[in-house]
């Protein structure tokens, strides 16, 4: 759980999945707007899922919930990079992600 502001996951590197966070199988509740100067996920890098890698192999399916406690400060993902699937900073495989506003 990453639910209290100010919180951020930034400047991490993974040679495989999930530069910032890897979820498999688990549940992750992310309810922070990040730091005043930084998004919740920033400058993370990985082969797949620069910010967040979410994937399912067997057992319970992973679930990631992104939400904000302050509607004027949404959860942000910025400047995360990955070597494959470069158009997205979240890699999803057979799982669920839910983003909502307060």
Buried (B, 14 or more C-beta within 10 A) or exposed (E): EBEEBEBBBBEBEBEEBBBBBBBBBEEBEBBBBBBEEBBBBBBBBBBBBBBBBBBBEEEEBBBBBBBBEEEEBBBBBBBBBBEEBEEBBBBBBEBEBEEEEE
